Amino acid sequence: SPSGSRDGSRDLLVSRVERWALPAILLAAGVNFLLQLGSSSYFTDEAFSVIHSLPGFHEMFHVIARTETTPWTYFLFLHVWMHLTGSQAEWVTRLPSAIAGITLVWATYWMAQAFVGRRAALAAAALAAISGLIELNKQETRVYIFLMLAVVVSVGATVRAVQRADNRLLVLGAVMAFVAIWLHYTALSVVLPLLVWVATRSTLSFRQRA
């Protein structure tokens, strides 16, 4: 019937839009996050990130313990990254943050699908792509965008693991929670409630909860 044909065409159009929505959101995030990556000079905290990552390993750990309130994980990564690239340019040290920001948009979609349907998850990804908080950290030589990514993956993997009783996802969630804490101690504000939630899931065995 004509009405059935119209409904079929509409469903096909909606399906195509949903199929291309995530790539379009990621592309928009990529343009937004990578555009003018090195156009501004380092601000104070970024400069400290670079300065504290430059010395040799022994001296670097000593400096970080004396001057920083965060673990040494990100500074070690930045030290290796600058050594491999041979550059301290703004766009070079900010590039990993921009890539992490794009990955965070995808991870937000992936995590959201553990709670809601595909369309709502796409909306969450779109909001992440234009989020002021992510916008603030996507082009900074600082740890925070990596922290957000680790926490989001940890929550997404853990919730999916409980839903499916999947040990591999449970291990991934635990590892990313561990990484998040070693990136910044504020991760505990998410990880501790997540631990309590896992410990109270009756669908998991004692070994899985442990």
Protein Blocks (a to p, Z undefined) as FASTA:
>chain_A
ZZlmmmmmmmmmmmmmmmmmmmmmmmmmmmmmmgoklmpccdfklmmmmmmmmmcfklmm
mmmmmmpcbdfklmmmmmmmmmmnopabfklmmmmmmmmmmmmmmmmmmmmmmmmcfklm
mmmmmmmmmgmklmmmmmcccfklmmmmmmmmmmmmmmmmmmnopaklmmmmmmmmmmmm
mmomklmmmmmmmmmmmmmmmkbcfklmZZ
